[in-house]
Amino acid sequence: MRDGAAYRLTDGSRAADVRFALLDPASSGLDGMASGLIAHQCTAQLDLLVETAALSDGAARN
């Protein structure tokens, strides 16, 4: 796998194209991960990270 590489995944009847972005290992924690996703324009993954973090934070408060 390499940064920017695109792959086609298929199960025989359906296919999906995916592109990989490698994040800097120094991108630890939520802020670092979010910054890396923003830098690579990974908006769907950023949205999922924010949603997951919000759910996790809400569970911790309850």
PDBQT receptor file of N, H, CA, C and O in Angstrom, charges set to zero:
ATOM      1  N   MET A   1       0.848  -1.152   0.000  1.00  0.00    +0.000 N 
ATOM      2  CA  MET A   1       0.000   0.000   0.000  1.00  0.00    +0.000 C 
ATOM      3  C   MET A   1       0.904   1.229   0.000  1.00  0.00    +0.000 C 
ATOM      4  O   MET A   1       1.952   1.252   0.645  1.00  0.00    +0.000 OA
ATOM      5  N   ARG A   2       0.477   2.235  -0.731  1.00  0.00    +0.000 N 
ATOM      6  H   ARG A   2      -0.374   2.216  -1.255  1.00  0.00    +0.000 HD
ATOM      7  CA  ARG A   2       1.236   3.481  -0.764  1.00  0.00    +0.000 C 
ATOM      8  C   ARG A   2       0.278   4.659  -0.774  1.00  0.00    +0.000 C 
ATOM      9  O   ARG A   2      -0.885   4.524  -1.156  1.00  0.00    +0.000 OA
ATOM     10  N   ASP A   3       0.764   5.792  -0.358  1.00  0.00    +0.000 N 
ATOM     11  H   ASP A   3       1.708   5.902  -0.048  1.00  0.00    +0.000 HD
ATOM     12  CA  ASP A   3      -0.064   6.986  -0.272  1.00  0.00    +0.000 C 
ATOM     13  C   ASP A   3      -0.640   7.344  -1.635  1.00  0.00    +0.000 C 
ATOM     14  O   ASP A   3       0.091   7.432  -2.622  1.00  0.00    +0.000 OA
ATOM     15  N   GLY A   4      -1.942   7.550  -1.685  1.00  0.00    +0.000 N 
ATOM     16  H   GLY A   4      -2.536   7.478  -0.884  1.00  0.00    +0.000 HD
ATOM     17  CA  GLY A   4      -2.616   7.937  -2.914  1.00  0.00    +0.000 C 
ATOM     18  C   GLY A   4      -2.981   6.789  -3.832  1.00  0.00    +0.000 C 
ATOM     19  O   GLY A   4      -3.609   7.004  -4.869  1.00  0.00    +0.000 OA
ATOM     20  N   ALA A   5      -2.599   5.577  -3.471  1.00  0.00    +0.000 N 
ATOM     21  H   ALA A   5      -2.089   5.403  -2.629  1.00  0.00    +0.000 HD
ATOM     22  CA  ALA A   5      -2.899   4.419  -4.318  1.00  0.00    +0.000 C 
ATOM     23  C   ALA A   5      -4.402   4.157  -4.323  1.00  0.00    +0.000 C 
ATOM     24  O   ALA A   5      -5.075   4.282  -3.300  1.00  0.00    +0.000 OA
ATOM     25  N   ALA A   6      -4.906   3.794  -5.486  1.00  0.00    +0.000 N 
ATOM     26  H   ALA A   6      -4.359   3.693  -6.317  1.00  0.00    +0.000 HD
ATOM     27  CA  ALA A   6      -6.327   3.485  -5.631  1.00  0.00    +0.000 C 
ATOM     28  C   ALA A   6      -6.478   1.996  -5.927  1.00  0.00    +0.000 C 
ATOM     29  O   ALA A   6      -5.694   1.408  -6.672  1.00  0.00    +0.000 OA
ATOM     30  N   TYR A   7      -7.493   1.413  -5.330  1.00  0.00    +0.000 N 
ATOM     31  H   TYR A   7      -8.130   1.891  -4.725  1.00  0.00    +0.000 HD
ATOM     32  CA  TYR A   7      -7.756  -0.008  -5.509  1.00  0.00    +0.000 C 
ATOM     33  C   TYR A   7      -9.236  -0.212  -5.792  1.00  0.00    +0.000 C 
ATOM     34  O   TYR A   7     -10.077   0.568  -5.347  1.00  0.00    +0.000 OA
ATOM     35  N   ARG A   8      -9.539  -1.246  -6.522  1.00  0.00    +0.000 N 
ATOM     36  H   ARG A   8      -8.855  -1.880  -6.884  1.00  0.00    +0.000 HD
ATOM     37  CA  ARG A   8     -10.926  -1.623  -6.761  1.00  0.00    +0.000 C 
ATOM     38  C   ARG A   8     -11.183  -2.910  -6.000  1.00  0.00    +0.000 C 
ATOM     39  O   ARG A   8     -10.512  -3.919  -6.214  1.00  0.00    +0.000 OA
ATOM     40  N   LEU A   9     -12.161  -2.862  -5.110  1.00  0.00    +0.000 N 
ATOM     41  H   LEU A   9     -12.706  -2.042  -4.936  1.00  0.00    +0.000 HD
ATOM     42  CA  LEU A   9     -12.556  -4.028  -4.333  1.00  0.00    +0.000 C 
ATOM     43  C   LEU A   9     -13.852  -4.574  -4.914  1.00  0.00    +0.000 C 
ATOM     44  O   LEU A   9     -14.758  -3.809  -5.242  1.00  0.00    +0.000 OA
ATOM     45  N   THR A  10     -13.941  -5.881  -5.040  1.00  0.00    +0.000 N 
ATOM     46  H   THR A  10     -13.205  -6.502  -4.774  1.00  0.00    +0.000 HD
ATOM     47  CA  THR A  10     -15.141  -6.474  -5.599  1.00  0.00    +0.000 C 
ATOM     48  C   THR A  10     -15.461  -7.790  -4.914  1.00  0.00    +0.000 C 
ATOM     49  O   THR A  10     -14.569  -8.502  -4.452  1.00  0.00    +0.000 OA
ATOM     50  N   ASP A  11     -16.746  -8.099  -4.857  1.00  0.00    +0.000 N 
ATOM     51  H   ASP A  11     -17.470  -7.521  -5.232  1.00  0.00    +0.000 HD
ATOM     52  CA  ASP A  11     -17.161  -9.397  -4.337  1.00  0.00    +0.000 C 
ATOM     53  C   ASP A  11     -17.721 -10.263  -5.465  1.00  0.00    +0.000 C 
ATOM     54  O   ASP A  11     -18.344 -11.296  -5.217  1.00  0.00    +0.000 OA
ATOM     55  N   GLY A  12     -17.496  -9.839  -6.684  1.00  0.00    +0.000 N 
ATOM     56  H   GLY A  12     -16.990  -9.000  -6.886  1.00  0.00    +0.000 HD
ATOM     57  CA  GLY A  12     -17.972 -10.570  -7.851  1.00  0.00    +0.000 C 
ATOM     58  C   GLY A  12     -19.190  -9.931  -8.488  1.00  0.00    +0.000 C 
ATOM     59  O   GLY A  12     -19.352  -9.983  -9.708  1.00  0.00    +0.000 OA
ATOM     60  N   SER A  13     -20.053  -9.325  -7.671  1.00  0.00    +0.000 N 
ATOM     61  H   SER A  13     -19.921  -9.283  -6.681  1.00  0.00    +0.000 HD
ATOM     62  CA  SER A  13     -21.245  -8.686  -8.228  1.00  0.00    +0.000 C 
ATOM     63  C   SER A  13     -21.246  -7.169  -8.014  1.00  0.00    +0.000 C 
ATOM     64  O   SER A  13     -21.913  -6.435  -8.743  1.00  0.00    +0.000 OA
ATOM     65  N   ARG A  14     -20.506  -6.714  -7.026  1.00  0.00    +0.000 N 
ATOM     66  H   ARG A  14     -19.964  -7.310  -6.434  1.00  0.00    +0.000 HD
ATOM     67  CA  ARG A  14     -20.421  -5.275  -6.746  1.00  0.00    +0.000 C 
ATOM     68  C   ARG A  14     -18.956  -4.878  -6.644  1.00  0.00    +0.000 C 
ATOM     69  O   ARG A  14     -18.100  -5.682  -6.275  1.00  0.00    +0.000 OA
ATOM     70  N   ALA A  15     -18.687  -3.624  -6.978  1.00  0.00    +0.000 N 
ATOM     71  H   ALA A  15     -19.382  -2.971  -7.279  1.00  0.00    +0.000 HD
ATOM     72  CA  ALA A  15     -17.310  -3.124  -6.894  1.00  0.00    +0.000 C 
ATOM     73  C   ALA A  15     -17.313  -1.742  -6.241  1.00  0.00    +0.000 C 
ATOM     74  O   ALA A  15     -18.272  -0.979  -6.353  1.00  0.00    +0.000 OA
ATOM     75  N   ALA A  16     -16.231  -1.456  -5.569  1.00  0.00    +0.000 N 
ATOM     76  H   ALA A  16     -15.452  -2.076  -5.478  1.00  0.00    +0.000 HD
ATOM     77  CA  ALA A  16     -16.049  -0.138  -4.961  1.00  0.00    +0.000 C 
ATOM     78  C   ALA A  16     -14.599   0.270  -5.146  1.00  0.00    +0.000 C 
ATOM     79  O   ALA A  16     -13.691  -0.540  -4.965  1.00  0.00    +0.000 OA
ATOM     80  N   ASP A  17     -14.385   1.520  -5.506  1.00  0.00    +0.000 N 
ATOM     81  H   ASP A  17     -15.123   2.179  -5.654  1.00  0.00    +0.000 HD
ATOM     82  CA  ASP A  17     -13.040   2.061  -5.624  1.00  0.00    +0.000 C 
ATOM     83  C   ASP A  17     -12.680   2.748  -4.319  1.00  0.00    +0.000 C 
ATOM     84  O   ASP A  17     -13.464   3.531  -3.784  1.00  0.00    +0.000 OA
ATOM     85  N   VAL A  18     -11.504   2.454  -3.815  1.00  0.00    +0.000 N 
ATOM     86  H   VAL A  18     -10.867   1.817  -4.250  1.00  0.00    +0.000 HD
ATOM     87  CA  VAL A  18     -11.021   3.093  -2.588  1.00  0.00    +0.000 C 
ATOM     88  C   VAL A  18      -9.636   3.670  -2.843  1.00  0.00    +0.000 C 
ATOM     89  O   VAL A  18      -8.853   3.128  -3.623  1.00  0.00    +0.000 OA
ATOM     90  N   ARG A  19      -9.352   4.771  -2.175  1.00  0.00    +0.000 N 
ATOM     91  H   ARG A  19      -9.987   5.211  -1.542  1.00  0.00    +0.000 HD
ATOM     92  CA  ARG A  19      -8.045   5.416  -2.281  1.00  0.00    +0.000 C 
ATOM     93  C   ARG A  19      -7.492   5.529  -0.872  1.00  0.00    +0.000 C 
ATOM     94  O   ARG A  19      -8.214   5.898   0.054  1.00  0.00    +0.000 OA
ATOM     95  N   PHE A  20      -6.235   5.217  -0.707  1.00  0.00    +0.000 N 
ATOM     96  H   PHE A  20      -5.648   4.917  -1.459  1.00  0.00    +0.000 HD
ATOM     97  CA  PHE A  20      -5.607   5.226   0.607  1.00  0.00    +0.000 C 
ATOM     98  C   PHE A  20      -4.737   6.463   0.786  1.00  0.00    +0.000 C 
ATOM     99  O   PHE A  20      -4.018   6.878  -0.122  1.00  0.00    +0.000 OA
ATOM    100  N   ALA A  21      -4.821   7.033   1.968  1.00  0.00    +0.000 N 
ATOM    101  H   ALA A  21      -5.406   6.695   2.706  1.00  0.00    +0.000 HD
ATOM    102  CA  ALA A  21      -3.953   8.133   2.369  1.00  0.00    +0.000 C 
ATOM    103  C   ALA A  21      -3.234   7.686   3.625  1.00  0.00    +0.000 C 
ATOM    104  O   ALA A  21      -3.868   7.308   4.609  1.00  0.00    +0.000 OA
ATOM    105  N   LEU A  22      -1.929   7.728   3.593  1.00  0.00    +0.000 N 
ATOM    106  H   LEU A  22      -1.414   8.036   2.793  1.00  0.00    +0.000 HD
ATOM    107  CA  LEU A  22      -1.141   7.341   4.754  1.00  0.00    +0.000 C 
ATOM    108  C   LEU A  22      -0.931   8.557   5.639  1.00  0.00    +0.000 C 
ATOM    109  O   LEU A  22      -0.455   9.597   5.186  1.00  0.00    +0.000 OA
ATOM    110  N   LEU A  23      -1.290   8.413   6.902  1.00  0.00    +0.000 N 
ATOM    111  H   LEU A  23      -1.677   7.568   7.271  1.00  0.00    +0.000 HD
ATOM    112  CA  LEU A  23      -1.139   9.515   7.846  1.00  0.00    +0.000 C 
ATOM    113  C   LEU A  23       0.183   9.385   8.564  1.00  0.00    +0.000 C 
ATOM    114  O   LEU A  23       0.685   8.280   8.770  1.00  0.00    +0.000 OA
ATOM    115  N   ASP A  24       0.741  10.511   8.942  1.00  0.00    +0.000 N 
ATOM    116  H   ASP A  24       0.332  11.408   8.774  1.00  0.00    +0.000 HD
ATOM    117  CA  ASP A  24       1.992  10.569   9.689  1.00  0.00    +0.000 C 
ATOM    118  C   ASP A  24       1.816   9.864  11.031  1.00  0.00    +0.000 C 
ATOM    119  O   ASP A  24       0.841  10.129  11.735  1.00  0.00    +0.000 OA
ATOM    120  N   PRO A  25       2.727   8.982  11.398  1.00  0.00    +0.000 N 
ATOM    121  CA  PRO A  25       2.604   8.306  12.694  1.00  0.00    +0.000 C 
ATOM    122  C   PRO A  25       2.553   9.271  13.879  1.00  0.00    +0.000 C 
ATOM    123  O   PRO A  25       2.068   8.911  14.952  1.00  0.00    +0.000 OA
ATOM    124  N   ALA A  26       3.040  10.472  13.693  1.00  0.00    +0.000 N 
ATOM    125  H   ALA A  26       3.434  10.764  12.821  1.00  0.00    +0.000 HD
ATOM    126  CA  ALA A  26       2.994  11.466  14.769  1.00  0.00    +0.000 C 
ATOM    127  C   ALA A  26       1.586  12.025  14.951  1.00  0.00    +0.000 C 
ATOM    128  O   ALA A  26       1.343  12.806  15.871  1.00  0.00    +0.000 OA
ATOM    129  N   SER A  27       0.654  11.629  14.075  1.00  0.00    +0.000 N 
ATOM    130  H   SER A  27       0.851  10.995  13.327  1.00  0.00    +0.000 HD
ATOM    131  CA  SER A  27      -0.728  12.112  14.137  1.00  0.00    +0.000 C 
ATOM    132  C   SER A  27      -1.521  11.326  15.178  1.00  0.00    +0.000 C 
ATOM    133  O   SER A  27      -2.547  10.726  14.857  1.00  0.00    +0.000 OA
ATOM    134  N   SER A  28      -1.050  11.329  16.413  1.00  0.00    +0.000 N 
ATOM    135  H   SER A  28      -0.217  11.817  16.673  1.00  0.00    +0.000 HD
ATOM    136  CA  SER A  28      -1.752  10.574  17.433  1.00  0.00    +0.000 C 
ATOM    137  C   SER A  28      -2.801  11.437  18.107  1.00  0.00    +0.000 C 
ATOM    138  O   SER A  28      -2.760  12.664  18.024  1.00  0.00    +0.000 OA
ATOM    139  N   GLY A  29      -3.723  10.796  18.762  1.00  0.00    +0.000 N 
ATOM    140  H   GLY A  29      -3.756   9.799  18.830  1.00  0.00    +0.000 HD
ATOM    141  CA  GLY A  29      -4.806  11.509  19.426  1.00  0.00    +0.000 C 
ATOM    142  C   GLY A  29      -5.838  11.979  18.425  1.00  0.00    +0.000 C 
ATOM    143  O   GLY A  29      -5.617  11.944  17.215  1.00  0.00    +0.000 OA
ATOM    144  N   LEU A  30      -6.962  12.417  18.947  1.00  0.00    +0.000 N 
ATOM    145  H   LEU A  30      -7.142  12.446  19.930  1.00  0.00    +0.000 HD
ATOM    146  CA  LEU A  30      -8.050  12.854  18.066  1.00  0.00    +0.000 C 
ATOM    147  C   LEU A  30      -7.673  14.066  17.227  1.00  0.00    +0.000 C 
ATOM    148  O   LEU A  30      -7.993  14.126  16.040  1.00  0.00    +0.000 OA
ATOM    149  N   ASP A  31      -6.993  15.032  17.839  1.00  0.00    +0.000 N 
ATOM    150  H   ASP A  31      -6.732  14.983  18.804  1.00  0.00    +0.000 HD
ATOM    151  CA  ASP A  31      -6.621  16.239  17.095  1.00  0.00    +0.000 C 
ATOM    152  C   ASP A  31      -5.646  15.923  15.967  1.00  0.00    +0.000 C 
ATOM    153  O   ASP A  31      -5.797  16.430  14.855  1.00  0.00    +0.000 OA
ATOM    154  N   GLY A  32      -4.650  15.092  16.245  1.00  0.00    +0.000 N 
ATOM    155  H   GLY A  32      -4.527  14.680  17.148  1.00  0.00    +0.000 HD
ATOM    156  CA  GLY A  32      -3.683  14.720  15.219  1.00  0.00    +0.000 C 
ATOM    157  C   GLY A  32      -4.319  13.931  14.092  1.00  0.00    +0.000 C 
ATOM    158  O   GLY A  32      -4.025  14.154  12.917  1.00  0.00    +0.000 OA
ATOM    159  N   MET A  33      -5.198  13.001  14.461  1.00  0.00    +0.000 N 
ATOM    160  H   MET A  33      -5.438  12.820  15.415  1.00  0.00    +0.000 HD
ATOM    161  CA  MET A  33      -5.892  12.204  13.451  1.00  0.00    +0.000 C 
ATOM    162  C   MET A  33      -6.788  13.097  12.598  1.00  0.00    +0.000 C 
ATOM    163  O   MET A  33      -6.815  12.964  11.374  1.00  0.00    +0.000 OA
ATOM    164  N   ALA A  34      -7.514  13.998  13.236  1.00  0.00    +0.000 N 
ATOM    165  H   ALA A  34      -7.492  14.105  14.230  1.00  0.00    +0.000 HD
ATOM    166  CA  ALA A  34      -8.391  14.911  12.495  1.00  0.00    +0.000 C 
ATOM    167  C   ALA A  34      -7.578  15.792  11.551  1.00  0.00    +0.000 C 
ATOM    168  O   ALA A  34      -7.979  16.006  10.407  1.00  0.00    +0.000 OA
ATOM    169  N   SER A  35      -6.447  16.301  12.014  1.00  0.00    +0.000 N 
ATOM    170  H   SER A  35      -6.120  16.126  12.943  1.00  0.00    +0.000 HD
ATOM    171  CA  SER A  35      -5.590  17.134  11.160  1.00  0.00    +0.000 C 
ATOM    172  C   SER A  35      -5.098  16.362   9.944  1.00  0.00    +0.000 C 
ATOM    173  O   SER A  35      -5.079  16.896   8.835  1.00  0.00    +0.000 OA
ATOM    174  N   GLY A  36      -4.702  15.111  10.144  1.00  0.00    +0.000 N 
ATOM    175  H   GLY A  36      -4.718  14.677  11.044  1.00  0.00    +0.000 HD
ATOM    176  CA  GLY A  36      -4.245  14.283   9.036  1.00  0.00    +0.000 C 
ATOM    177  C   GLY A  36      -5.349  14.024   8.025  1.00  0.00    +0.000 C 
ATOM    178  O   GLY A  36      -5.119  14.069   6.816  1.00  0.00    +0.000 OA
ATOM    179  N   LEU A  37      -6.550  13.752   8.523  1.00  0.00    +0.000 N 
ATOM    180  H   LEU A  37      -6.737  13.716   9.505  1.00  0.00    +0.000 HD
ATOM    181  CA  LEU A  37      -7.682  13.512   7.616  1.00  0.00    +0.000 C 
ATOM    182  C   LEU A  37      -8.038  14.778   6.834  1.00  0.00    +0.000 C 
ATOM    183  O   LEU A  37      -8.339  14.711   5.643  1.00  0.00    +0.000 OA
ATOM    184  N   ILE A  38      -8.001  15.913   7.497  1.00  0.00    +0.000 N 
ATOM    185  H   ILE A  38      -7.756  15.968   8.465  1.00  0.00    +0.000 HD
ATOM    186  CA  ILE A  38      -8.278  17.185   6.817  1.00  0.00    +0.000 C 
ATOM    187  C   ILE A  38      -7.230  17.444   5.738  1.00  0.00    +0.000 C 
ATOM    188  O   ILE A  38      -7.569  17.840   4.622  1.00  0.00    +0.000 OA
ATOM    189  N   ALA A  39      -5.958  17.222   6.068  1.00  0.00    +0.000 N 
ATOM    190  H   ALA A  39      -5.683  16.901   6.974  1.00  0.00    +0.000 HD
ATOM    191  CA  ALA A  39      -4.874  17.470   5.111  1.00  0.00    +0.000 C 
ATOM    192  C   ALA A  39      -5.009  16.605   3.861  1.00  0.00    +0.000 C 
ATOM    193  O   ALA A  39      -4.604  17.016   2.773  1.00  0.00    +0.000 OA
ATOM    194  N   HIS A  40      -5.574  15.412   4.012  1.00  0.00    +0.000 N 
ATOM    195  H   HIS A  40      -5.903  15.078   4.896  1.00  0.00    +0.000 HD
ATOM    196  CA  HIS A  40      -5.731  14.501   2.872  1.00  0.00    +0.000 C 
ATOM    197  C   HIS A  40      -7.140  14.551   2.270  1.00  0.00    +0.000 C 
ATOM    198  O   HIS A  40      -7.480  13.734   1.414  1.00  0.00    +0.000 OA
ATOM    199  N   GLN A  41      -7.953  15.503   2.716  1.00  0.00    +0.000 N 
ATOM    200  H   GLN A  41      -7.677  16.167   3.412  1.00  0.00    +0.000 HD
ATOM    201  CA  GLN A  41      -9.315  15.703   2.223  1.00  0.00    +0.000 C 
ATOM    202  C   GLN A  41     -10.179  14.449   2.383  1.00  0.00    +0.000 C 
ATOM    203  O   GLN A  41     -10.964  14.105   1.500  1.00  0.00    +0.000 OA
ATOM    204  N   CYS A  42     -10.023  13.780   3.515  1.00  0.00    +0.000 N 
ATOM    205  H   CYS A  42      -9.386  14.059   4.233  1.00  0.00    +0.000 HD
ATOM    206  CA  CYS A  42     -10.799  12.570   3.828  1.00  0.00    +0.000 C 
ATOM    207  C   CYS A  42     -12.024  12.980   4.643  1.00  0.00    +0.000 C 
ATOM    208  O   CYS A  42     -12.103  12.698   5.839  1.00  0.00    +0.000 OA
ATOM    209  N   THR A  43     -12.967  13.638   3.998  1.00  0.00    +0.000 N 
ATOM    210  H   THR A  43     -12.903  13.866   3.027  1.00  0.00    +0.000 HD
ATOM    211  CA  THR A  43     -14.096  14.214   4.728  1.00  0.00    +0.000 C 
ATOM    212  C   THR A  43     -15.034  13.153   5.312  1.00  0.00    +0.000 C 
ATOM    213  O   THR A  43     -15.527  13.325   6.427  1.00  0.00    +0.000 OA
ATOM    214  N   ALA A  44     -15.285  12.083   4.598  1.00  0.00    +0.000 N 
ATOM    215  H   ALA A  44     -14.884  11.944   3.692  1.00  0.00    +0.000 HD
ATOM    216  CA  ALA A  44     -16.171  11.031   5.126  1.00  0.00    +0.000 C 
ATOM    217  C   ALA A  44     -15.550  10.395   6.370  1.00  0.00    +0.000 C 
ATOM    218  O   ALA A  44     -16.249  10.123   7.346  1.00  0.00    +0.000 OA
ATOM    219  N   GLN A  45     -14.246  10.161   6.335  1.00  0.00    +0.000 N 
ATOM    220  H   GLN A  45     -13.677  10.382   5.543  1.00  0.00    +0.000 HD
ATOM    221  CA  GLN A  45     -13.562   9.567   7.478  1.00  0.00    +0.000 C 
ATOM    222  C   GLN A  45     -13.507  10.549   8.647  1.00  0.00    +0.000 C 
ATOM    223  O   GLN A  45     -13.615  10.146   9.805  1.00  0.00    +0.000 OA
ATOM    224  N   LEU A  46     -13.339  11.834   8.345  1.00  0.00    +0.000 N 
ATOM    225  H   LEU A  46     -13.251  12.161   7.404  1.00  0.00    +0.000 HD
ATOM    226  CA  LEU A  46     -13.335  12.859   9.386  1.00  0.00    +0.000 C 
ATOM    227  C   LEU A  46     -14.708  12.919  10.056  1.00  0.00    +0.000 C 
ATOM    228  O   LEU A  46     -14.795  12.985  11.282  1.00  0.00    +0.000 OA
ATOM    229  N   ASP A  47     -15.764  12.896   9.270  1.00  0.00    +0.000 N 
ATOM    230  H   ASP A  47     -15.693  12.842   8.274  1.00  0.00    +0.000 HD
ATOM    231  CA  ASP A  47     -17.121  12.910   9.822  1.00  0.00    +0.000 C 
ATOM    232  C   ASP A  47     -17.343  11.711  10.743  1.00  0.00    +0.000 C 
ATOM    233  O   ASP A  47     -17.929  11.851  11.816  1.00  0.00    +0.000 OA
ATOM    234  N   LEU A  48     -16.877  10.540  10.328  1.00  0.00    +0.000 N 
ATOM    235  H   LEU A  48     -16.401  10.426   9.456  1.00  0.00    +0.000 HD
ATOM    236  CA  LEU A  48     -17.024   9.340  11.140  1.00  0.00    +0.000 C 
ATOM    237  C   LEU A  48     -16.217   9.457  12.436  1.00  0.00    +0.000 C 
ATOM    238  O   LEU A  48     -16.690   9.048  13.497  1.00  0.00    +0.000 OA
ATOM    239  N   LEU A  49     -15.016  10.007  12.359  1.00  0.00    +0.000 N 
ATOM    240  H   LEU A  49     -14.632  10.339  11.498  1.00  0.00    +0.000 HD
ATOM    241  CA  LEU A  49     -14.196  10.201  13.550  1.00  0.00    +0.000 C 
ATOM    242  C   LEU A  49     -14.899  11.130  14.539  1.00  0.00    +0.000 C 
ATOM    243  O   LEU A  49     -14.948  10.845  15.735  1.00  0.00    +0.000 OA
ATOM    244  N   VAL A  50     -15.437  12.229  14.044  1.00  0.00    +0.000 N 
ATOM    245  H   VAL A  50     -15.397  12.461  13.072  1.00  0.00    +0.000 HD
ATOM    246  CA  VAL A  50     -16.128  13.196  14.908  1.00  0.00    +0.000 C 
ATOM    247  C   VAL A  50     -17.360  12.553  15.534  1.00  0.00    +0.000 C 
ATOM    248  O   VAL A  50     -17.603  12.713  16.730  1.00  0.00    +0.000 OA
ATOM    249  N   GLU A  51     -18.127  11.838  14.744  1.00  0.00    +0.000 N 
ATOM    250  H   GLU A  51     -17.930  11.708  13.772  1.00  0.00    +0.000 HD
ATOM    251  CA  GLU A  51     -19.335  11.173  15.241  1.00  0.00    +0.000 C 
ATOM    252  C   GLU A  51     -18.992  10.127  16.305  1.00  0.00    +0.000 C 
ATOM    253  O   GLU A  51     -19.647  10.047  17.344  1.00  0.00    +0.000 OA
ATOM    254  N   THR A  52     -17.972   9.342  16.035  1.00  0.00    +0.000 N 
ATOM    255  H   THR A  52     -17.440   9.408  15.191  1.00  0.00    +0.000 HD
ATOM    256  CA  THR A  52     -17.552   8.309  16.979  1.00  0.00    +0.000 C 
ATOM    257  C   THR A  52     -17.034   8.926  18.274  1.00  0.00    +0.000 C 
ATOM    258  O   THR A  52     -17.338   8.438  19.362  1.00  0.00    +0.000 OA
ATOM    259  N   ALA A  53     -16.267   9.978  18.160  1.00  0.00    +0.000 N 
ATOM    260  H   ALA A  53     -16.020  10.374  17.276  1.00  0.00    +0.000 HD
ATOM    261  CA  ALA A  53     -15.730  10.648  19.347  1.00  0.00    +0.000 C 
ATOM    262  C   ALA A  53     -16.874  11.249  20.167  1.00  0.00    +0.000 C 
ATOM    263  O   ALA A  53     -16.846  11.199  21.397  1.00  0.00    +0.000 OA
ATOM    264  N   ALA A  54     -17.868  11.810  19.500  1.00  0.00    +0.000 N 
ATOM    265  H   ALA A  54     -17.891  11.850  18.501  1.00  0.00    +0.000 HD
ATOM    266  CA  ALA A  54     -19.007  12.396  20.213  1.00  0.00    +0.000 C 
ATOM    267  C   ALA A  54     -19.793  11.311  20.937  1.00  0.00    +0.000 C 
ATOM    268  O   ALA A  54     -20.223  11.523  22.071  1.00  0.00    +0.000 OA
ATOM    269  N   LEU A  55     -19.990  10.157  20.313  1.00  0.00    +0.000 N 
ATOM    270  H   LEU A  55     -19.641   9.984  19.392  1.00  0.00    +0.000 HD
ATOM    271  CA  LEU A  55     -20.698   9.057  20.952  1.00  0.00    +0.000 C 
ATOM    272  C   LEU A  55     -19.920   8.546  22.153  1.00  0.00    +0.000 C 
ATOM    273  O   LEU A  55     -20.492   8.280  23.210  1.00  0.00    +0.000 OA
ATOM    274  N   SER A  56     -18.625   8.413  21.984  1.00  0.00    +0.000 N 
ATOM    275  H   SER A  56     -18.161   8.630  21.125  1.00  0.00    +0.000 HD
ATOM    276  CA  SER A  56     -17.774   7.931  23.062  1.00  0.00    +0.000 C 
ATOM    277  C   SER A  56     -17.776   8.909  24.230  1.00  0.00    +0.000 C 
ATOM    278  O   SER A  56     -17.829   8.493  25.387  1.00  0.00    +0.000 OA
ATOM    279  N   ASP A  57     -17.720  10.184  23.940  1.00  0.00    +0.000 N 
ATOM    280  H   ASP A  57     -17.677  10.522  22.999  1.00  0.00    +0.000 HD
ATOM    281  CA  ASP A  57     -17.707  11.221  24.963  1.00  0.00    +0.000 C 
ATOM    282  C   ASP A  57     -19.057  11.234  25.714  1.00  0.00    +0.000 C 
ATOM    283  O   ASP A  57     -19.090  11.401  26.933  1.00  0.00    +0.000 OA
ATOM    284  N   GLY A  58     -20.145  11.060  24.985  1.00  0.00    +0.000 N 
ATOM    285  H   GLY A  58     -20.117  10.925  23.994  1.00  0.00    +0.000 HD
ATOM    286  CA  GLY A  58     -21.474  11.027  25.612  1.00  0.00    +0.000 C 
ATOM    287  C   GLY A  58     -21.630   9.826  26.520  1.00  0.00    +0.000 C 
ATOM    288  O   GLY A  58     -22.239   9.929  27.585  1.00  0.00    +0.000 OA
ATOM    289  N   ALA A  59     -21.086   8.683  26.115  1.00  0.00    +0.000 N 
ATOM    290  H   ALA A  59     -20.591   8.599  25.251  1.00  0.00    +0.000 HD
ATOM    291  CA  ALA A  59     -21.177   7.479  26.946  1.00  0.00    +0.000 C 
ATOM    292  C   ALA A  59     -20.362   7.655  28.217  1.00  0.00    +0.000 C 
ATOM    293  O   ALA A  59     -20.741   7.146  29.272  1.00  0.00    +0.000 OA
ATOM    294  N   ALA A  60     -19.249   8.371  28.128  1.00  0.00    +0.000 N 
ATOM    295  H   ALA A  60     -18.942   8.785  27.271  1.00  0.00    +0.000 HD
ATOM    296  CA  ALA A  60     -18.397   8.572  29.296  1.00  0.00    +0.000 C 
ATOM    297  C   ALA A  60     -19.086   9.474  30.315  1.00  0.00    +0.000 C 
ATOM    298  O   ALA A  60     -18.835   9.355  31.514  1.00  0.00    +0.000 OA
ATOM    299  N   ARG A  61     -19.944  10.365  29.856  1.00  0.00    +0.000 N 
ATOM    300  H   ARG A  61     -20.149  10.462  28.882  1.00  0.00    +0.000 HD
ATOM    301  CA  ARG A  61     -20.629  11.299  30.754  1.00  0.00    +0.000 C 
ATOM    302  C   ARG A  61     -21.797  10.608  31.482  1.00  0.00    +0.000 C 
ATOM    303  O   ARG A  61     -22.189  11.040  32.566  1.00  0.00    +0.000 OA
ATOM    304  N   ASN A  62     -22.344   9.551  30.898  1.00  0.00    +0.000 N 
ATOM    305  H   ASN A  62     -22.026   9.201  30.018  1.00  0.00    +0.000 HD
ATOM    306  CA  ASN A  62     -23.522   8.886  31.481  1.00  0.00    +0.000 C 
ATOM    307  C   ASN A  62     -23.160   7.900  32.533  1.00  0.00    +0.000 C 
ATOM    308  O   ASN A  62     -24.041   7.264  33.112  1.00  0.00    +0.000 OA
TER     309      ASN A  62
